[in-house]
């Protein structure tokens, strides 16, 4: 074997080492140059952004007094949103400016600012003192690919936002704000969506954050929290969220029902983004595609007949989520129960309200008027349960985790569910028909209508961007359709609602509920009120005590619980 001449190879190896060292040095130099170039460009952007001057200009009259934006740079800024905070209640007004060229200035006169604020100062106060009082002015804007927020005191480049949401909604929102979404193509801001298993867990996390300033372990402090409108009473009391300022044109595109649901004392507290309600869904492969049942009794009989004829083990004629008690005191599901309960004469402790009644105002009847119907409605529900005198049509131990799988697996011909079920049904490619839930009793079955909104957390790391970006995007006519393309959800933009209703027969009944249903109340006591109703629902269906006595106790407890709500009528 030929021996290797190591001495001869040493010069070659030395040359390789020199070359490698040179390559590393060159790469390092290039990296340094690139980093330096980026730093220079970043510094230039910062200098340009600082040249955008803003503030509240006080002059001799309201026409020359107002929010002033002055571009002292040589650059053009895009998609500017001016937000003015006014008065001790921190009411906000908003104006959008498409472009502000180099050297331009824009004055938003005080009278115009205050015409955009829902609660205006009195004429005397406005003319003498209020216009001359300094107002807080903030602005967000684009500079090429960068997105910035600017106030009198600071300038920030906004690169990301954090959104909290319940698990089902988090999956959709992650795509809605994802890297290839219309939102990201419009705004160079990434959005991280952090998920919670249940809405109740999300609500509890927000309450703890407000109280302690600390998010749960593994979570970041949110800029935005996606939650239902029945949080309004509590977040107002806690002062945990900020008003999202809409432009008048943007607000006009949103359903008045959605706006009213997220409004308290004439102030909007969240950005509406989706409606929800409940409906009856039928598996046509099991039942057939004829007319939908006209009563809930007919639904039960048709479902039970299919289960028996097909020999479906562990099946149910109708899957309707109820749920046994959990350690937090939650039980039942009044939201899904409501059409049946209302058709039997039950009310939300005497509340009578639909979108078309009384302009959406709360109206309570005296307990002597509603108590008997409330009790009788629960007695009628008990006949569907598993207790004495029940026919077993509704199993109270079937909760959220069990109801939908029963339907998806073909073990339940009918399902009562919110629109969250439609994504899974579509994935399974099931042939379904959907209709409003038919009555159990002799009255109209009225569904509860919920509106989900984006709440801006008061101590969000990026308040201006969270407030302005999300509001700007959701006020666009096609924002609702963008969401609906990802999941069959009811948009809040009126134009999108009409478009979706015309093309989607499955979602159309849910859209109809938004006009005919009862908008959920949103008092601070809502969590306790829902728990009380849910516990009562579970007890009467499970046969825990005499249904009449259980419902009577709930009526008295609810009447006592909602004293403050009645006083505020």
URGI-V725480 format. One record per residue. N is the residue number from 1. RES is the residue in one small letter. BURIAL is I if it has 9 or more other ideal C-beta (glycine too) atoms within 8 Angstrom, else O. Layout:
# URGI-V725480
N;RES;BURIAL
N;RES;BURIAL
This chain:
# URGI-V725480
1;x;O
2;x;O
3;x;O
4;x;O
5;x;O
6;x;O
7;x;O
8;x;O
9;x;I
10;x;O
11;x;O
12;x;O
13;x;O
14;x;O
15;x;O
16;x;O
17;x;O
18;x;O
19;x;O
20;x;O
21;x;O
22;x;O
23;x;O
24;x;O
25;x;O
26;x;O
27;x;O
28;x;O
29;x;O
30;x;O
31;x;O
32;x;O
33;x;O
34;x;O
35;x;O
36;x;O
37;x;O
38;x;O
39;x;O
40;x;O
41;x;O
42;x;O
43;x;O
44;x;O
45;x;I
46;x;I
47;x;I
48;x;I
49;x;I
50;x;O
51;x;I
52;x;I
53;x;I
54;x;I
55;x;O
56;x;I
57;x;I
58;x;O
59;x;O
60;x;O
61;x;O
62;x;I
63;x;O
64;x;I
65;x;I
66;x;I
67;x;I
68;x;I
69;x;I
70;x;I
71;x;I
72;x;O
73;x;I
74;x;O
75;x;I
76;x;O
77;x;I
78;x;I
79;x;I
80;x;I
81;x;I
82;x;I
83;x;I
84;x;I
85;x;I
86;x;I
87;x;I
88;x;O
89;x;O
90;x;I
91;x;I
92;x;I
93;x;I
94;x;I
95;x;I
96;x;I
97;x;I
98;x;O
99;x;O
100;x;I
101;x;O
102;x;O
103;x;O
104;x;O
105;x;O
106;x;I
107;x;I
108;x;I
109;x;I
110;x;I
111;x;O
112;x;I
113;x;I
114;x;I
115;x;O
116;x;I
117;x;I
118;x;O
119;x;O
120;x;O
121;x;O
122;x;O
123;x;O
124;x;O
125;x;I
126;x;I
127;x;O
128;x;O
129;x;O
130;x;I
131;x;I
132;x;O
133;x;O
134;x;O
135;x;I
136;x;I
137;x;I
138;x;I
139;x;I
140;x;I
141;x;I
142;x;I
143;x;I
144;x;O
145;x;O
146;x;I
147;x;I
148;x;I
149;x;I
150;x;I
151;x;I
152;x;O
153;x;O
154;x;O
155;x;I
156;x;O
157;x;I
158;x;I
159;x;O
160;x;I
161;x;I
162;x;I
163;x;I
164;x;I
165;x;I
166;x;I
167;x;I
168;x;O
169;x;I
170;x;I
171;x;I
172;x;I
173;x;I
174;x;I
175;x;I
176;x;I
177;x;I
178;x;I
179;x;O
180;x;O
181;x;I
182;x;O
183;x;I
184;x;I
185;x;O
186;x;O
187;x;I
188;x;O
189;x;I
190;x;O
191;x;I
192;x;I
193;x;I
194;x;I
195;x;I
196;x;I
197;x;O
198;x;I
199;x;I
200;x;O
201;x;I
202;x;I
203;x;I
204;x;I
205;x;I
206;x;I
207;x;I
208;x;I
209;x;I
210;x;I
211;x;O
212;x;O
213;x;O
214;x;O
215;x;O
216;x;O
217;x;O
218;x;O
219;x;I
220;x;O
221;x;I
222;x;I
223;x;I
224;x;I
225;x;I
226;x;I
227;x;I
228;x;I
229;x;I
230;x;I
231;x;I
232;x;I
233;x;I
234;x;I
235;x;I
236;x;I
237;x;O
238;x;O
239;x;O
240;x;I
241;x;I
242;x;I
243;x;I
244;x;I
245;x;I
246;x;I
247;x;I
248;x;O
249;x;O
250;x;I
251;x;I
252;x;O
253;x;I
254;x;I
255;x;I
256;x;O
257;x;I
258;x;I
259;x;I
260;x;I
261;x;I
262;x;I
263;x;I
264;x;O
265;x;O
266;x;O
267;x;I
268;x;I
269;x;I
270;x;I
271;x;I
272;x;I
273;x;I
274;x;I
275;x;I
276;x;I
277;x;I
278;x;I
279;x;I
280;x;I
281;x;I
282;x;I
283;x;I
284;x;I
285;x;O
286;x;O
287;x;I
288;x;O
289;x;O
290;x;O
291;x;O
292;x;O
293;x;I
294;x;O
295;x;I
296;x;I
297;x;O
298;x;I
299;x;I
300;x;I
301;x;I
302;x;I
303;x;I
304;x;I
305;x;I
306;x;I
307;x;I
308;x;O
309;x;O
310;x;O
311;x;O
312;x;I
313;x;O
314;x;O
315;x;I
316;x;I
317;x;I
318;x;I
319;x;I
320;x;I
321;x;I
322;x;I
323;x;I
324;x;I
325;x;O
326;x;O
327;x;O
328;x;O
329;x;O
330;x;I
331;x;I
332;x;I
333;x;I
334;x;I
335;x;I
336;x;I
337;x;I
338;x;I
339;x;I
340;x;I
341;x;I
342;x;I
343;x;I
344;x;I
345;x;I
346;x;I
347;x;I
348;x;O
349;x;I
350;x;I
351;x;I
352;x;O
353;x;I
354;x;I
355;x;I
356;x;O
357;x;I
358;x;O
359;x;O
360;x;I
361;x;O
362;x;I
363;x;I
364;x;I
365;x;I
366;x;O
367;x;I
368;x;O
369;x;O
370;x;I
371;x;I
372;x;O
373;x;I
374;x;I
375;x;I
376;x;I
377;x;I
378;x;I
379;x;I
380;x;I
381;x;I
382;x;I
383;x;I
384;x;I
385;x;I
386;x;I
387;x;I
388;x;O
389;x;O
390;x;I
391;x;O
392;x;O
393;x;I
394;x;I
395;x;O
396;x;I
397;x;I
398;x;I
399;x;I
400;x;I
401;x;O
402;x;I
403;x;I
404;x;I
405;x;O
406;x;I
407;x;I
408;x;I
409;x;O
410;x;I
411;x;I
412;x;I
413;x;I
414;x;I
415;x;I
416;x;I
417;x;I
418;x;I
419;x;I
420;x;O
421;x;I
422;x;I
423;x;I
424;x;I
425;x;I
426;x;O
427;x;O
428;x;O
429;x;O
430;x;O
431;x;O
432;x;I
433;x;O
434;x;I
435;x;I
436;x;I
437;x;I
438;x;I
439;x;I
440;x;I
441;x;I
442;x;O
443;x;I
444;x;O
445;x;I
446;x;I
447;x;I
448;x;I
449;x;I
450;x;I
451;x;I
452;x;I
453;x;I
454;x;I
455;x;I
456;x;I
457;x;I
458;x;I
459;x;O
460;x;I
461;x;O
462;x;I
463;x;I
464;x;I
465;x;I
466;x;I
467;x;I
468;x;I
469;x;I
470;x;I
471;x;I
472;x;I
473;x;I
474;x;I
475;x;I
476;x;I
477;x;O
478;x;O
479;x;I
480;x;I
481;x;I
482;x;I
483;x;I
484;x;I
485;x;O
486;x;O
487;x;O
488;x;I
489;x;I
490;x;I
491;x;I
492;x;I
493;x;I
494;x;O
495;x;I
496;x;I
497;x;I
498;x;O
499;x;I
500;x;I
501;x;I
502;x;O
503;x;O
504;x;I
505;x;O
506;x;O
507;x;I
508;x;I
509;x;I
510;x;I
511;x;I
512;x;I
513;x;I
514;x;I
515;x;I
516;x;I
517;x;I
518;x;I
519;x;I
520;x;I
521;x;I
522;x;I
523;x;I
524;x;O
525;x;I
526;x;I
527;x;O
528;x;O
529;x;I
530;x;I
531;x;I
532;x;I
533;x;I
534;x;I
535;x;I
536;x;I
537;x;I
538;x;I
539;x;I
540;x;I
541;x;I
542;x;I
543;x;I
544;x;O
545;x;O
546;x;O
547;x;I
548;x;I
549;x;O
550;x;I
551;x;I
552;x;I
553;x;O
554;x;I
555;x;I
556;x;I
557;x;I
558;x;I
559;x;I
560;x;O
561;x;I
562;x;I
563;x;O
564;x;I
565;x;I
566;x;O
567;x;O
568;x;O
569;x;O
